[in-house]
């Protein structure tokens, strides 16, 4: 059964390799800033950097978290990330299965509201 939520979020970032994604994901889950880190390799990015068009293979890292964790998660990701300007995009989760959202809450401790 689907349950609405106003606090669950997915944070997207890209990293240079699956190894860096695993290292970042593990640290953020251990610190309870994210409940889960999912790596999607490989992706190919085309972007502008220092007024040049660049292209590179990267790994997409999806972090499942709560809105209250976002400031600390962004700060910690900036500290751990190898990129000077890491991607930090936040997607709201409209709804999810009751059991998954319960699990997400339990992984993050008190960071997520208990009534959604």
MARBA-3410 file (N, C-alpha, C, O; in Angstrom, 1 decimal):
116
0.8,-1.2,0.0,0.0,0.0,0.0,0.9,1.2,0.0,1.8,1.3,0.8 ~ 0.6,2.2,-0.9,1.3,3.4,-0.9,1.0,4.4,0.2,-0.1,4.4,0.7 ~ 2.0,5.1,0.6,1.9,6.0,1.7,2.5,7.3,1.2,3.6,7.4,0.7 ~ 1.8,8.4,1.5,2.3,9.7,1.1,3.4,10.1,2.1,3.4,9.7,3.2 ~ 4.3,10.9,1.6,5.4,11.4,2.5,5.8,12.8,2.1,5.8,13.1,0.9
6.1,13.7,3.0,6.5,15.0,2.7,8.0,15.2,3.1,8.6,16.2,2.8 ~ 8.6,14.1,3.6,10.0,14.3,4.1,11.0,13.4,3.4,12.2,13.7,3.5 ~ 10.6,12.4,2.7,11.6,11.5,2.1,12.2,12.2,0.8,11.5,12.9,0.1 ~ 13.5,12.0,0.6,14.1,12.7,-0.5,15.1,11.7,-1.2,15.6,10.8,-0.5 ~ 15.4,11.9,-2.5,16.5,11.3,-3.2,17.5,12.4,-3.6,17.1,13.3,-4.2
18.7,12.2,-3.2,19.8,13.1,-3.6,20.6,12.4,-4.7,21.0,11.3,-4.6 ~ 20.8,13.2,-5.8,21.6,12.7,-6.9,23.0,13.4,-7.0,23.0,14.6,-6.8 ~ 24.0,12.6,-7.2,25.3,13.1,-7.4,26.0,12.2,-8.4,25.7,11.0,-8.5 ~ 27.0,12.7,-9.0,27.9,11.8,-9.9,29.3,11.8,-9.3,29.7,12.8,-8.7 ~ 29.9,10.7,-9.5,31.3,10.5,-9.0,32.2,9.9,-10.1,31.7,9.5,-11.1
33.5,10.0,-9.9,34.4,9.6,-11.0,34.4,8.1,-11.2,34.8,7.7,-12.3 ~ 34.1,7.3,-10.2,34.2,5.8,-10.4,33.3,5.1,-9.4,32.8,5.7,-8.5 ~ 33.0,3.8,-9.7,32.2,3.0,-8.8,32.9,2.9,-7.4,32.2,2.9,-6.4 ~ 34.2,2.9,-7.4,34.9,2.8,-6.1,34.6,4.1,-5.3,34.4,3.9,-4.1 ~ 34.7,5.2,-5.9,34.4,6.5,-5.1,33.0,6.5,-4.7,32.7,6.9,-3.5
32.1,6.0,-5.5,30.6,6.0,-5.1,30.4,5.0,-4.0,29.6,5.4,-3.1 ~ 31.1,3.9,-4.0,30.9,3.0,-2.8,31.5,3.6,-1.6,30.9,3.4,-0.5 ~ 32.7,4.2,-1.7,33.3,4.9,-0.5,32.4,5.9,0.1,32.1,6.0,1.3 ~ 31.9,6.8,-0.8,31.0,7.9,-0.3,29.7,7.3,0.2,29.2,7.7,1.3 ~ 29.1,6.4,-0.5,27.8,5.8,0.0,28.0,5.1,1.3,27.1,5.3,2.2
29.0,4.4,1.5,29.2,3.7,2.7,29.4,4.7,3.9,28.8,4.5,5.0 ~ 30.2,5.7,3.7,30.4,6.7,4.7,29.1,7.4,5.1,28.8,7.6,6.3 ~ 28.3,7.8,4.1,27.0,8.5,4.4,26.0,7.6,5.1,25.2,8.1,5.9 ~ 26.0,6.3,4.7,25.0,5.4,5.4,25.5,5.1,6.8,24.7,5.1,7.7 ~ 26.8,4.9,7.0,27.4,4.7,8.3,27.1,5.9,9.2,26.8,5.7,10.4
27.1,7.1,8.7,26.8,8.3,9.5,25.4,8.6,9.6,25.0,9.6,10.2 ~ 24.5,7.7,9.1,23.0,7.9,9.1,22.6,9.2,8.4,21.5,9.7,8.7 ~ 23.3,9.7,7.5,22.9,10.8,6.6,22.1,10.3,5.5,21.3,11.1,4.9 ~ 22.3,9.0,5.1,21.5,8.4,4.1,21.1,7.0,4.5,21.9,6.4,5.3 ~ 20.0,6.5,4.1,19.5,5.2,4.5,20.1,4.2,3.5,20.4,3.0,3.9
20.3,4.6,2.3,20.7,3.7,1.2,21.5,4.5,0.1,21.1,5.7,-0.1 ~ 22.5,3.9,-0.5,23.2,4.5,-1.6,23.1,3.5,-2.7,23.5,2.4,-2.6 ~ 22.6,4.0,-3.9,22.5,3.1,-5.1,23.4,3.7,-6.2,23.3,4.9,-6.5 ~ 24.3,2.8,-6.7,25.2,3.2,-7.7,24.7,2.7,-9.1,24.3,1.6,-9.2 ~ 24.7,3.6,-10.1,24.3,3.3,-11.4,25.5,3.6,-12.4,25.5,4.7,-13.0
26.4,2.6,-12.6,27.4,2.9,-13.5,27.1,2.2,-14.9,26.3,1.3,-14.9 ~ 27.7,2.5,-15.9,28.3,3.9,-16.1,27.2,4.8,-16.7,26.3,4.4,-17.3 ~ 27.5,6.1,-16.5,26.7,7.1,-17.2,27.7,8.0,-17.9,28.9,8.0,-17.6 ~ 27.2,8.7,-18.9,28.1,9.6,-19.7,27.6,11.0,-19.5,26.5,11.3,-19.9 ~ 28.5,11.9,-19.1,28.1,13.3,-18.8,28.8,14.2,-19.8,30.0,14.0,-20.1
28.0,15.2,-20.3,28.6,16.2,-21.2,28.2,17.5,-20.4,27.1,17.8,-20.1 ~ 29.2,18.4,-20.2,29.0,19.6,-19.4,30.0,20.6,-19.7,31.0,20.4,-20.4 ~ 29.8,21.8,-19.2,30.7,22.9,-19.4,31.5,23.1,-18.1,30.9,23.2,-17.0 ~ 32.8,23.2,-18.3,33.7,23.4,-17.1,34.8,24.3,-17.5,35.5,24.1,-18.5 ~ 35.0,25.4,-16.8,36.0,26.5,-17.2,35.9,26.9,-18.6,36.9,27.0,-19.3
34.6,27.1,-19.1,34.3,27.6,-20.4,34.7,26.6,-21.5,34.9,27.0,-22.7 ~ 34.9,25.3,-21.2,35.2,24.3,-22.2,34.1,23.2,-22.1,33.6,22.9,-21.0 ~ 33.7,22.6,-23.2,32.8,21.5,-23.2,33.6,20.2,-22.9,34.5,19.9,-23.6 ~ 33.2,19.6,-21.8,33.8,18.4,-21.4,32.9,17.2,-21.5,31.7,17.3,-21.6 ~ 33.5,16.0,-21.5,32.7,14.8,-21.6,33.4,13.7,-20.8,34.6,13.6,-20.9
32.7,13.0,-20.0,33.4,11.9,-19.2,32.4,10.8,-18.8,31.2,11.0,-18.6 ~ 33.0,9.7,-18.5,32.2,8.5,-17.9,32.2,8.8,-16.4,33.2,9.1,-15.8 ~ 31.0,8.6,-15.8,30.9,8.8,-14.4,30.0,7.7,-13.8,29.4,6.9,-14.6 ~ 29.9,7.7,-12.5,28.9,6.8,-11.8,27.9,7.7,-11.2,28.2,8.7,-10.5 ~ 26.6,7.4,-11.4,25.5,8.1,-10.7,25.3,7.5,-9.4,25.1,6.3,-9.3
25.2,8.3,-8.3,25.0,7.9,-7.0,23.6,8.5,-6.5,23.5,9.7,-6.5 ~ 22.7,7.6,-6.1,21.4,8.0,-5.6,21.4,7.7,-4.1,21.6,6.6,-3.7 ~ 21.1,8.8,-3.3,21.1,8.6,-1.9,19.7,8.8,-1.4,19.1,9.9,-1.6 ~ 19.2,7.9,-0.6,17.8,8.0,-0.1,17.9,8.5,1.3,18.7,8.0,2.2 ~ 17.2,9.6,1.6,17.4,10.4,2.9,16.1,11.1,3.2,15.0,10.8,2.7
16.2,12.0,4.2,15.1,12.8,4.7,15.4,14.3,4.6,16.6,14.6,4.6 ~ 14.4,15.1,4.5,14.6,16.5,4.3,15.5,17.1,5.4,16.3,18.0,5.2 ~ 15.3,16.6,6.6,16.0,17.2,7.8,17.5,16.8,7.7,18.3,17.5,8.3 ~ 17.9,15.8,6.9,19.3,15.4,6.8,20.0,16.2,5.7,21.2,16.2,5.6 ~ 19.3,17.0,4.9,19.9,17.6,3.7,21.1,18.5,4.0,22.1,18.4,3.3
21.0,19.4,4.9,22.1,20.3,5.2,23.4,19.6,5.6,24.5,19.8,5.1 ~ 23.2,18.6,6.5,24.4,17.8,6.9,24.9,16.9,5.8,26.1,16.8,5.7 ~ 24.0,16.4,5.1,24.4,15.5,3.9,25.2,16.3,2.9,26.2,15.8,2.4 ~ 24.7,17.5,2.5,25.4,18.3,1.6,26.8,18.7,2.0,27.7,18.6,1.3 ~ 26.9,19.1,3.3,28.2,19.5,3.8,29.2,18.3,3.8,30.3,18.5,3.4
28.7,17.2,4.3,29.6,16.0,4.4,30.0,15.5,3.0,31.1,15.1,2.7 ~ 29.0,15.5,2.0,29.3,15.1,0.7,30.4,16.0,0.1,31.3,15.6,-0.6 ~ 30.3,17.3,0.3,31.3,18.3,-0.2,32.7,18.0,0.4,33.7,18.1,-0.3 ~ 32.7,17.6,1.7,34.0,17.2,2.3,34.6,15.9,1.7,35.8,15.9,1.5 ~ 33.8,15.0,1.4,34.3,13.6,1.0,34.5,13.5,-0.5,35.3,12.7,-1.0
33.8,14.3,-1.3,33.8,14.2,-2.8,35.1,14.7,-3.4,35.7,15.6,-2.9 ~ 35.5,14.0,-4.5,36.7,14.4,-5.2,36.5,15.6,-6.1,37.5,16.2,-6.5 ~ 35.3,15.9,-6.5,35.0,17.0,-7.4,35.0,18.3,-6.6,34.6,18.4,-5.5 ~ 35.5,19.3,-7.3,35.5,20.7,-6.7,34.1,21.2,-6.5,33.8,21.9,-5.5 ~ 33.2,20.9,-7.5,31.8,21.3,-7.4,30.9,20.1,-7.7,30.5,19.9,-8.8
30.7,19.3,-6.6,29.9,18.1,-6.8,28.4,18.4,-7.1,27.9,19.3,-6.5 ~ 27.8,17.6,-7.9,26.4,17.7,-8.2,25.7,17.4,-6.9,26.1,16.4,-6.2 ~ 24.7,18.1,-6.5,23.8,17.9,-5.3,22.4,18.3,-5.7,22.1,19.4,-5.5 ~ 21.7,17.4,-6.3,20.3,17.6,-6.7,19.4,16.8,-5.8,19.6,15.6,-5.6 ~ 18.3,17.5,-5.3,17.4,16.9,-4.4,16.0,16.7,-5.1,15.4,17.6,-5.7
15.5,15.4,-5.1,14.2,15.1,-5.6,13.3,14.7,-4.5,13.6,13.9,-3.7 ~ 12.1,15.3,-4.5,11.1,15.0,-3.5,10.5,13.6,-3.9,10.3,13.3,-5.0 ~ 10.2,12.8,-2.9,9.5,11.5,-3.1,8.0,11.8,-2.7,7.7,12.1,-1.5 ~ 7.1,11.6,-3.6,5.7,11.9,-3.3,5.1,10.8,-2.5,4.3,11.1,-1.6 ~ 5.4,9.6,-2.8,4.9,8.4,-2.0,5.8,7.2,-2.2,6.6,7.2,-3.1
5.6,6.2,-1.3,6.4,5.0,-1.4,5.6,3.9,-0.6,4.6,4.2,0.1 ~ 6.1,2.7,-0.7,5.4,1.7,0.1,5.6,1.9,1.6,6.6,2.4,2.0 ~ 4.6,1.6,2.3,4.6,1.8,3.8,5.9,1.1,4.4,6.5,1.7,5.2 ~ 6.1,-0.1,4.0,7.3,-0.9,4.5,8.6,-0.2,4.2,9.5,-0.2,5.1 ~ 8.7,0.3,3.0,10.0,0.9,2.6,10.2,2.2,3.4,11.3,2.5,3.9
9.1,3.0,3.5,9.3,4.3,4.2,9.5,4.1,5.7,10.3,4.8,6.3 ~ 8.9,3.0,6.3,9.2,2.7,7.6,10.7,2.3,7.8,11.3,2.7,8.7 ~ 11.2,1.5,6.9,12.6,1.1,6.9,13.5,2.3,6.8,14.5,2.5,7.5 ~ 13.2,3.3,5.9,13.9,4.5,5.7,14.0,5.3,7.0,15.1,5.7,7.4 ~ 12.8,5.4,7.6,12.8,6.2,8.9,13.7,5.5,10.0,14.4,6.2,10.7
13.6,4.2,10.0,14.4,3.5,11.1,15.9,3.6,10.8,16.7,3.6,11.8 ~ 16.3,3.7,9.6,17.7,3.8,9.2,18.3,5.2,9.6,19.4,5.3,9.9 ~ 17.4,6.2,9.5,17.8,7.6,9.7,17.6,8.0,11.1,17.9,9.1,11.5 ~ 17.0,7.2,12.0,16.7,7.6,13.3,15.6,8.5,13.4,14.6,8.3,12.7 ~ 15.7,9.6,14.1,14.7,10.6,14.3,14.6,11.6,13.2,13.9,12.6,13.3
15.4,11.4,12.1,15.5,12.5,11.1,14.2,12.6,10.2,14.1,13.6,9.6 ~ 13.4,11.6,10.2,12.2,11.6,9.4,11.0,11.6,10.3,10.9,11.0,11.3 ~ 10.0,12.4,9.9,8.7,12.4,10.6,8.1,11.0,10.7,8.3,10.2,9.8 ~ 7.4,10.7,11.8,6.8,9.4,12.0,5.4,9.4,11.4,4.9,8.3,11.1 ~ 4.8,10.5,11.3,3.5,10.6,10.6,3.6,11.3,9.3,4.1,12.5,9.3
3.3,10.7,8.3,3.5,11.3,6.9,2.3,11.7,6.3,2.3,12.2,5.2
END
